[in-house]
Each structure stands twice: as structure tokens, then as C-alpha cells.
Amino acid sequence: MTGRVRSLWAWGWQDKFPDAAARKGLGELARVLVPTATPALRDLPGEPSVPAPRVAIPEALADFAAQDLRDRAAHTRGRAFPDLVVGFAGDFAHAPDLVARPRDAAEVARVLEVCEQRGWSVVPFGGGTSVVGGVDAELARAEREAVVSLDLVALAGVRELDATSRLARIGAGTFGPRLEDELAPHGFTLRHFPQSFEFSTLGGWLATRAGGHYATGPTHIDDHCHALELVTPRGTLATHGHPASGAGPEPLRLVLGSEGALGVITEAWMRVVPRPTFRASASVAFARFEQGVAAARALAQSGLQPANARLLDPDEARLHRVRFDGTAVLLLGFESADHPLTAWLARALELARDHGGTVVAGPSEKSGEGEAGAWKQAFFAAPYLQSALLSTGMLADTFETACTWTQFPALHARVEQDLRAAGAGVIACRFTHVYPDGPAPYYTFIAPLALGGELAQWRVLKQVASEAVHGAGGTITHHHAVGRTHLPWYRRERPALFGAALAAVKQTLDPAAICNPGVLT
């Protein structure tokens, strides 16, 4: 990271939070999108209120643990909408009692040992970007005397590179920009760019089975992971490094997505690829969203494997300032380190035209320009806008799922109908990823904020959205993880027998249940 200061309550850098003029303009945009809204600037929070820690730093952790008030405040929660609301109110009453920054796997093990002996909760903390309550110190306390936030920032960097096998051994505390900066001189990239890229870590991506920016091919971090190391209260679980294996159930799959409930991921061997040198892009407009859906399905089932196949409905296109004419838009992009892509893009555009699409930009061999460039900028700025909208009296949040192409029309209709009935003013949809068997729809909803009842209002909308998704056959999350927010629906989604097996694994690796209590099991 850099010397810049991150906001204690909002998304991202403190100096990048929109100023009063920008927030006023954002409020005007909200009024256009939601005519019933009356946005107004609210006073921004001052210094945080942080109670004294309940316990002293144990001597065994003294070399790498601290109890600085602001540091503890920064490790209190993630960046879900409820986190923003409570943080905006300046409430850090449930800050962890200490923040430990182990410098190697042995010190991670020492933290777990001390906490198990004392009955303290341990919350592994990557970049703190969880939007599902995955790093919430209050909910992890579970009536225990103390909570330790285990920050892995010191376990960072590309430690080893096998260029022949295209593998890199990387510390779990490595933030996205540093990871790419250290791979770049060798001509490689991990090719995983989630929206939280700037503020999230490799360990966090692995623990939550994060989804990247690319629409097809290797979309989840699972696809990039070769082997990893997990430190648990009962020892270290290091998976074997094979390109593939048929030797029984895969241990790696047990650790991926474990969300800190089984232990702490300390490093991983990751599959890296040469940085792309060939690119081709275009954007296609559709008079009806349904036409775009059909085109996206044809593209996903064609085998062309585009890097970008982002379908935006008209509201999503307006919201992110890509198009304003009421059409849906499909943003297409291909990239390769090996060959030109003109033929691939030409065939993709042919498929789009077959389903009523009109090419409105491209073909181009450049990236980051036109509508695709506008979308990319909006994509990484969106979390800042969510925080800024809260400061104007507006509720904005997102949720995502994945379903089959057959299920999508009914799921989409139910989500829109139920959320609108629950008070959402704007409901926008985009496809973040497309697979041969189905899309990953991502929804944004905006509504006037019920001041004083913000959390109750959000809970109603989240409950309605989750029930709609689950009832229509979608997964409760495609890439945002389970955390504590999605746990009720995850328990209904997974087979009961698997839940029992997962609980048994938890009991084996973490018998005192100190590791991130309340997530996953």
C-alpha cells in the first residue's frame, strides 16, 4: 500500500471521497433516477469513538501486535451497506481488542495458539473489503472476552517465480496492485481484477472464492490457484502442487472459500500468464434487454472465450454513464499474448447482429476507450459512489447470483417485481460473467433512505432480494462470499449432509471454534 490514508467508514482512500460539490451533483442525479427522492447533504462523521481494549497484549504477541485506537477502528468491520451506516454514525464500539500483524507462518500459528488458550476469537483480515459481514469484529466476538484482528499485510510479495511452469508463490497479504507490479517485470499477470482489486489481498480472494473482472474462461480465483498453505489451530495444511490429480477429493477445494473459519491462508502458488499484447473490442446496442440476453448466451456457448462480455440493461447503462438512450449494451473485448483477435471479434459481432444488435463502437484494437472505457472507470468508482450516496440520504446497494439461461427470465422478473414492491426506486442489472450454462446477473438497487431506520430498511430489501434469488433457483452468491449476511440462505442452498460434513471439518481443524466464529458453518 502507500502512505495515503483509507477512510474509516467509507470505501477507499480518504482523499478520494467526493467533495461537497460532487456529492451535491450526485444527489441531483439520484433525484432524476428516483423522482420521489429528496437527497440532501449530511454532515460527515468526525473522529471515531473507540472504547479501550478489554485485554492487554499477551507477551507472546508483543513484537507484532498493537492497540492503537485508529488502527483498531479500521479493523472493526468491512464495507457492506450496514457497515457504512454504522461507520457513518461514528460508532466503533465493537472494535477488536488488538490487531496482530504476524511476519511469517510461525507467528500466525502463535496467534492461533494464544487465542485458543485464552478463548479469544480470531478474525483473519485481508483488505477489509467484505460486503457480507465476513470480518465483523462484533459478530465474531460470540460472547468471548476478546477479539483479535489478524492482519496479514506483513505476509506479502511475490516470493518465487517458476517461469517455465508459469507459477508464482505469493504471500497471502499481497494487495492487488503490488501483486501485479511485482509480476510485471517478468512479463506475467495473475489476470484477476475484482472490483476491490486496489484494496483487497490474495488471501482474501482465496478465502472468499472471489470473482475477477473477466467474463469467461478463468473467472474465479479457484481457477488460478495451484496450491496453498493454511495454518489452523491444529497444524498446517499444505496442499500438493500438481497441474491436475485424480487422487481422491481435492484438499485445495476444501480450503478455497473457507472464509477464515478453518484457519488462515498464509501463501499460495498461483497460475500466472503472459501479459496480453493483442486486444480487440467493440460495443453493441440492443433495443430490448432480452435481445442482449440471447446474444450473451450465444456468445457464451460459442467457445470464443471473450475477456469481456458485459451486458448492461438500460438503467445500468445510464447509472454508469455508458449510454443514455434507453438501449441495453453489450461490451465486448478479447485479449491475447499470442495472436491477433480480429477474427474472434468479427464472429462475436456476427452473433450479436443475429440477435438484433447494432454495433455502436468498434471494432478497435485499443482498450480503455469509448463506452468500454467509461464502463471500466465507473466499475472501479462505484463503491465510492455508494458511500457518497449514503451521505446524501440515499440507499444504494448490490447483490449478485448465477442461474441457468432457462431460469434467468423468471428470476429477473421476480427480482424486479419483489424489490419494487419493497420500495426500491431503481433496479438495474448487468451480467458480470457468462457461462455456457448460465449468466451471473448483478443487481444494483437505489431508494430514498429512511433516516433513523436505515438498517431496518436495508434488511427488508436484502431479505426480499435474497428470497427472490433463492426462490427462483439462483445461488445466494456468485462471488461475494457467504460471510454472515448470506448464511441463512447458504444453509438452505447446500445439502444438509454436506453442512454436517463441513461442521465436522471445522471441529477437526478448529475444535475451540476461535476462527472467525459465525461464518460458513
C-alpha positions in Angstrom: 0.0 0.0 0.0 1.0 3.7 0.1 1.2 6.5 2.6 -2.3 7.6 1.8 -5.0 7.2 4.5 -8.0 5.0 4.0 -11.4 6.1 5.2 -12.6 4.6 8.5 -16.2 4.4 7.3 -16.4 4.9 3.6 -14.9 3.0 0.7 -11.3 3.6 -0.3 -8.9 6.5 0.1 -10.0 9.3 2.4 -8.7 11.9 -0.1 -10.7 10.4 -2.9 -14.1 10.7 -1.2 -16.3 13.1 -3.3 -16.3 16.7 -2.0 -19.5 18.6 -1.2 -19.9 19.9 -4.8 -19.6 16.4 -6.2 -21.9 14.9 -3.7 -24.5 17.6 -4.4 -24.3 16.7 -8.1 -24.7 13.1 -7.2 -27.8 14.0 -5.3 -29.2 15.7 -8.4 -28.6 12.5 -10.4 -30.3 10.5 -7.7 -33.3 12.8 -7.9 -33.5 12.2 -11.7 -33.3 8.4 -11.2 -35.7 8.3 -8.3 -38.2 11.2 -8.7 -39.6 10.6 -5.2 -36.2 11.2 -3.6 -35.2 14.4 -1.8 -31.4 14.0 -1.4 -29.6 16.4 0.9 -26.0 16.7 2.1 -25.5 15.2 5.6 -22.6 16.2 7.9 -19.7 13.8 7.5 -18.5 11.8 10.6 -15.8 13.2 12.8 -13.3 11.3 14.9 -14.3 7.7 15.8 -15.5 6.7 19.2 -13.4 3.6 20.2 -13.6 2.0 23.7 -10.5 0.9 25.5 -9.5 -2.7 24.8 -10.8 -5.3 27.1 -7.5 -7.2 27.4 -3.7 -6.4 27.3 -1.4 -7.6 24.6 0.0 -11.0 25.6 3.7 -11.1 25.9 3.9 -13.8 23.2 2.4 -11.4 20.7 4.0 -8.2 21.8 6.5 -8.0 18.9 3.8 -7.8 16.3 0.6 -6.7 17.9 -0.8 -3.2 18.7 -3.8 -1.5 20.3 -3.8 1.9 18.6 -7.3 3.3 18.6 -7.5 4.3 14.9 -5.9 1.0 13.9 -8.5 -0.9 15.9 -11.3 1.2 14.4 -10.0 0.5 10.9 -10.3 -3.3 11.6 -13.8 -3.2 13.1 -15.8 -4.1 10.0 -15.9 -4.4 6.3 -17.7 -2.3 3.7 -21.2 -3.7 3.4 -24.0 -1.2 3.4 -24.7 -1.8 7.2 -21.0 -1.2 7.8 -21.2 2.1 6.0 -24.3 3.2 8.1 -22.8 2.3 11.4 -19.4 3.8 10.4 -21.1 7.0 9.2 -22.6 7.3 12.7 -19.1 7.2 14.1 -19.8 4.0 16.1 -16.8 1.8 16.6 -17.9 0.4 20.0 -17.2 -3.1 18.8 -13.6 -2.6 17.6 -11.3 -5.6 18.0 -9.2 -5.6 21.2 -5.9 -5.8 19.4 -4.5 -6.0 15.8 -1.8 -8.6 15.2 0.4 -8.4 12.1 2.4 -11.7 12.0 5.5 -11.7 9.9 5.6 -15.4 9.0 3.5 -18.5 9.2 5.1 -19.4 12.6 3.8 -16.2 14.1 0.3 -16.8 12.6 0.4 -20.2 14.4 1.4 -18.4 17.6 -1.6 -16.1 17.4 -3.9 -19.0 17.0 -2.3 -20.8 19.9 -2.6 -17.9 22.3 -6.2 -17.2 21.3 -7.1 -20.9 21.7 -5.6 -20.9 25.2 -7.4 -17.8 26.2 -10.7 -18.5 24.4 -10.4 -15.4 22.2 -11.9 -15.0 18.7 -9.5 -14.5 15.7 -10.7 -12.7 12.6 -8.3 -13.0 9.6 -8.2 -9.6 7.9 -7.0 -9.0 4.4 -8.1 -5.7 2.9 -11.3 -5.3 4.9 -13.5 -5.1 1.8 -16.0 -7.8 2.8 -19.6 -6.8 1.8 -21.2 -9.8 3.6 -20.1 -9.3 7.2 -17.1 -11.6 6.8 -14.7 -9.5 9.0 -17.2 -8.1 11.5 -15.5 -7.9 14.9 -18.8 -7.5 16.8 -20.4 -10.6 15.3 -17.1 -12.6 15.7 -16.9 -11.9 19.4 -19.6 -14.5 20.2 -19.6 -13.6 23.9 -15.9 -14.1 24.1 -13.6 -11.9 26.2 -11.6 -10.6 23.3 -11.4 -10.4 19.5 -8.0 -10.3 17.7 -7.9 -8.9 14.2 -5.2 -10.9 12.4 -3.9 -8.6 9.6 -1.7 -10.4 7.1 -0.2 -7.3 5.5 3.4 -8.4 6.5 3.0 -11.7 4.6 3.2 -10.0 1.2 5.1 -10.1 -2.0 5.9 -12.5 -4.9 8.3 -14.9 -3.2 9.2 -17.2 -6.0 8.6 -17.5 -9.7 8.7 -20.6 -11.9 8.6 -19.1 -15.4 8.7 -22.4 -17.1 5.6 -23.7 -15.4 4.1 -20.3 -15.2 3.7 -20.4 -11.4 4.3 -17.8 -8.7 4.5 -18.3 -4.9 2.8 -15.3 -3.4 2.2 -14.1 0.2 -1.5 -14.1 1.2 -1.3 -10.4 2.4 -0.3 -9.1 -1.0 -2.6 -6.4 -2.3 -3.7 -6.5 -5.9 -1.6 -3.6 -7.2 1.6 -4.8 -5.5 1.0 -8.3 -6.9 0.7 -7.1 -10.4 3.6 -4.7 -10.0 5.9 -7.5 -8.9 4.8 -9.8 -11.7 5.1 -7.2 -14.5 8.9 -7.1 -14.8 8.8 -10.8 -15.6 6.1 -10.3 -18.2 3.4 -12.1 -16.3 0.0 -11.2 -14.8 -2.3 -13.1 -12.5 -5.2 -11.8 -14.6 -7.6 -11.4 -11.6 -9.1 -8.0 -11.2 -12.1 -7.9 -8.8 -13.8 -4.5 -8.2 -12.0 -4.4 -4.8 -8.6 -5.0 -6.6 -6.9 -1.9 -5.1 -7.8 -2.7 -1.5 -8.1 -6.5 -1.3 -5.5 -9.2 -0.9 -4.7 -12.6 -2.5 -5.6 -14.4 0.8 -8.9 -12.6 0.9 -9.6 -13.6 -2.7 -8.8 -17.2 -2.0 -10.8 -17.3 1.3 -13.9 -15.9 -0.4 -13.6 -17.6 -3.8 -13.6 -14.1 -5.4 -14.6 -13.5 -9.0 -12.5 -11.4 -11.2 -13.3 -8.8 -13.9 -13.0 -11.3 -16.9 -16.3 -12.6 -18.1 -15.4 -16.0 -19.4 -12.6 -18.6 -19.0 -10.8 -18.4 -15.6 -13.4 -16.2 -13.8 -13.0 -17.3 -10.1 -9.8 -17.2 -8.1 -10.2 -21.0 -7.9 -9.2 -21.3 -11.5 -5.8 -19.6 -10.8 -4.8 -21.4 -7.7 -2.2 -24.2 -8.0 -1.6 -24.9 -4.2 -1.8 -23.1 -0.9 -0.9 -23.2 2.8 -3.5 -23.0 5.6 -2.4 -22.5 9.2 -5.0 -23.9 11.6 -5.2 -24.3 15.4 -4.3 -28.0 14.8 -1.4 -27.5 12.5 -0.6 -26.6 8.9 -2.4 -27.9 5.9 -0.3 -27.5 2.7 -1.8 -28.8 -0.5 0.2 -30.6 -3.1 1.3 -28.7 -6.2 0.1 -30.6 -9.2 -1.3 -29.4 -12.5 -4.1 -31.9 -12.1 -4.8 -35.0 -10.0 -7.3 -37.8 -9.7 -6.1 -38.8 -6.2 -9.4 -38.6 -4.2 -11.2 -35.4 -3.2 -9.1 -32.3 -3.7 -7.9 -30.8 -0.4 -7.4 -27.4 -2.2 -11.2 -27.2 -2.8 -11.8 -27.6 0.9 -9.7 -24.5 1.7 -10.9 -22.3 -1.1 -13.9 -20.3 0.1 -13.4 -21.3 3.8 -13.6 -17.6 4.8 -11.3 -17.9 7.7 -13.5 -20.4 9.5 -10.9 -23.2 9.2 -7.7 -21.3 9.6 -5.5 -18.7 8.0 -4.2 -18.8 4.4 -0.6 -17.7 4.5 0.6 -18.2 0.9 -0.3 -19.8 -2.4 1.2 -20.9 -5.6 -0.8 -19.2 -8.3 -1.0 -19.8 -12.1 0.2 -16.8 -13.9 0.0 -16.0 -17.7 1.9 -13.7 -20.1 0.7 -10.1 -20.2 -1.6 -9.6 -23.2 -0.3 -7.7 -26.2 -3.2 -8.1 -28.6 -6.6 -6.7 -27.9 -9.9 -6.1 -29.8 -13.1 -4.5 -28.6 -16.5 -3.2 -29.6 -19.9 -2.4 -28.1 -23.3 -3.4 -29.3 -26.6 -1.8 -28.6 -30.0 -3.7 -28.3 -33.4 -2.1 -28.4 -34.6 -4.7 -25.8 -32.6 -6.2 -22.9 -34.0 -9.7 -23.9 -32.1 -9.4 -27.2 -28.9 -8.7 -25.4 -29.5 -11.7 -23.1 -29.9 -14.0 -26.2 -26.7 -12.6 -27.7 -24.8 -13.1 -24.5 -25.9 -16.7 -24.3 -24.9 -17.3 -27.9 -21.5 -15.8 -27.2 -21.0 -17.9 -24.0 -21.9 -21.1 -25.9 -19.8 -20.3 -29.0 -16.4 -21.2 -27.5 -14.9 -17.8 -28.4 -14.0 -17.0 -24.7 -14.1 -13.2 -24.7 -12.3 -11.5 -21.9 -15.2 -9.0 -21.6 -18.8 -9.8 -22.3 -20.6 -7.3 -20.1 -24.3 -6.9 -20.8 -25.8 -3.8 -19.2 -29.6 -3.2 -19.1 -30.8 0.4 -19.9 -30.8 1.5 -16.2 -27.3 0.1 -15.6 -26.0 1.8 -18.8 -27.5 5.1 -17.5 -26.3 4.7 -14.0 -22.7 4.1 -15.0 -22.9 6.8 -17.8 -22.2 4.4 -20.7 -25.4 5.0 -22.7 -28.4 7.3 -22.1 -30.8 6.4 -25.0 -32.7 3.6 -23.3 -30.9 0.8 -25.0 -29.1 -2.1 -23.5 -25.4 -2.5 -24.4 -23.1 -5.4 -24.7 -19.4 -4.5 -24.1 -17.1 -6.9 -25.9 -13.4 -7.4 -25.5 -10.8 -10.0 -26.5 -7.2 -10.2 -25.4 -4.2 -12.5 -26.1 -0.5 -12.7 -25.6 -0.2 -14.9 -28.6 -2.2 -13.8 -31.6 -4.3 -11.1 -33.2 -8.0 -11.2 -32.4 -9.7 -9.7 -35.4 -11.4 -13.0 -36.4 -12.7 -13.7 -32.9 -14.2 -10.2 -32.6 -15.7 -10.4 -36.1 -17.5 -13.7 -35.2 -18.7 -12.3 -31.9 -20.2 -9.3 -33.6 -21.9 -11.5 -36.2 -23.6 -13.4 -33.3 -24.7 -10.1 -31.7 -26.2 -8.9 -35.0 -28.0 -12.2 -35.4 -29.9 -11.3 -32.2 -30.8 -7.8 -33.2 -27.7 -5.9 -32.1 -26.3 -2.8 -33.6 -22.6 -2.1 -33.4 -22.2 1.4 -31.9 -18.4 1.4 -31.2 -15.5 -0.5 -32.7 -14.2 -2.8 -33.8 -11.0 -1.5 -32.2 -7.6 -2.9 -31.4 -7.3 -0.5 -28.4 -8.8 -0.9 -24.9 -9.9 1.6 -22.3 -11.7 3.9 -24.8 -15.3 4.8 -25.6 -18.1 3.0 -23.8 -15.8 0.2 -22.6 -13.5 2.9 -21.1 -16.5 4.7 -19.5 -17.7 1.4 -18.0 -14.3 0.5 -16.6 -13.9 3.8 -14.9 -17.4 3.6 -13.4 -16.8 0.0 -12.4 -13.9 0.9 -10.0 -15.6 4.2 -8.9 -18.9 2.6 -8.0 -18.0 1.7 -4.3 -17.1 5.4 -3.8 -20.4 6.5 -5.2 -22.3 4.1 -2.8 -20.6 5.8 0.2 -21.2 9.2 -1.2 -24.9 8.5 -1.9 -25.3 7.5 1.8 -24.0 10.9 2.7 -26.8 12.5 0.6 -29.6 10.4 2.2 -29.8 7.7 -0.5 -29.6 3.9 -0.1 -27.6 2.1 -2.8 -26.5 -1.5 -2.7 -25.9 -4.5 -4.9 -26.3 -8.3 -4.9 -25.5 -10.9 -7.4 -26.2 -14.5 -8.3 -25.8 -17.1 -11.0 -28.6 -19.2 -12.6 -29.2 -21.2 -15.8 -30.2 -19.5 -19.0 -33.5 -21.2 -18.7 -34.1 -19.9 -15.2 -33.0 -16.3 -15.9 -36.2 -14.8 -17.3 -38.3 -15.9 -14.3 -35.6 -14.9 -11.8 -35.1 -11.5 -13.4 -38.9 -10.8 -13.4 -39.3 -11.9 -9.7 -36.3 -9.8 -8.5 -37.7 -6.7 -10.2 -41.2 -7.3 -9.0 -40.4 -8.1 -5.4 -37.8 -5.4 -4.9 -40.0 -2.7 -6.5 -42.9 -3.8 -4.2 -40.5 -3.5 -1.2 -39.6 0.2 -2.1 -36.6 0.1 -4.4 -36.7 3.1 -6.7 -34.2 1.9 -9.3 -33.3 -1.7 -10.0 -30.5 -2.1 -12.6 -29.0 -5.3 -13.9 -25.8 -6.4 -15.6 -24.1 -9.7 -16.4 -20.7 -9.8 -14.8 -19.8 -13.3 -16.1 -21.4 -15.6 -18.7 -21.0 -19.3 -18.8 -22.3 -21.9 -21.4 -25.0 -23.0 -18.9 -26.0 -19.6 -17.5 -25.2 -16.0 -16.6 -24.2 -14.2 -13.4 -26.6 -11.3 -13.0 -25.6 -8.5 -10.8 -28.2 -6.1 -9.5 -28.0 -2.5 -8.2 -30.9 -1.0 -6.3 -31.4 2.6 -5.1 -34.0 4.1 -2.8 -34.5 7.1 -0.7 -33.0 6.4 2.7 -35.3 6.2 5.8 -33.2 8.3 8.1 -33.2 6.8 11.6 -34.3 3.4 10.2 -31.6 2.8 7.7 -30.6 -0.7 8.8 -34.2 -1.9 9.1 -34.9 -0.6 5.6 -31.8 -2.3 4.2 -32.7 -5.6 6.0 -36.1 -5.7 4.3 -34.7 -5.1 0.9 -31.9 -7.6 1.4 -34.3 -10.2 2.7 -36.6 -9.7 -0.3 -33.8 -9.8 -2.8 -32.3 -13.0 -1.2 -35.7 -14.7 -1.1 -36.4 -13.8 -4.7 -33.0 -15.2 -5.8 -33.2 -18.4 -3.8 -36.9 -19.0 -4.7 -36.1 -18.7 -8.4 -33.3 -21.2 -8.3 -30.2 -18.9 -8.2 -27.3 -19.2 -5.9 -27.2 -16.9 -2.9 -23.8 -15.6 -4.1 -21.7 -15.9 -7.3 -18.6 -14.1 -6.0 -19.3 -12.0 -2.8 -18.9 -15.0 -0.4 -21.2 -16.2 2.3 -20.0 -14.3 5.4 -22.7 -13.8 8.0 -25.1 -11.9 5.8 -25.8 -14.8 3.4 -25.5 -17.6 5.9 -29.3 -18.3 6.3 -29.7 -18.8 2.5 -26.4 -20.7 2.2 -27.6 -23.2 4.8 -30.8 -23.7 2.7 -28.8 -24.0 -0.5 -26.2 -26.5 0.5 -27.1 -30.2 1.1 -27.8 -30.8 4.7 -25.3 -33.8 4.8 -22.6 -31.5 3.4 -23.3 -29.0 6.1 -22.8 -31.7 8.7 -19.5 -32.8 7.0 -18.3 -29.2 6.9 -19.1 -28.8 10.6 -17.0 -31.9 11.3 -14.1 -30.5 9.4 -14.4 -27.3 11.5 -14.4 -29.4 14.6 -11.2 -31.2 13.5 -9.2 -28.1 12.4 -10.6 -25.6 14.9 -12.1 -27.5 17.9 -12.4 -24.4 20.1 -14.2 -22.5 17.3 -11.9 -19.5 17.6 -11.5 -18.9 13.8 -13.9 -16.2 12.6 -16.9 -17.5 14.6 -20.3 -17.2 12.8 -19.2 -17.6 9.2 -19.8 -20.6 6.9 -20.9 -23.2 9.5 
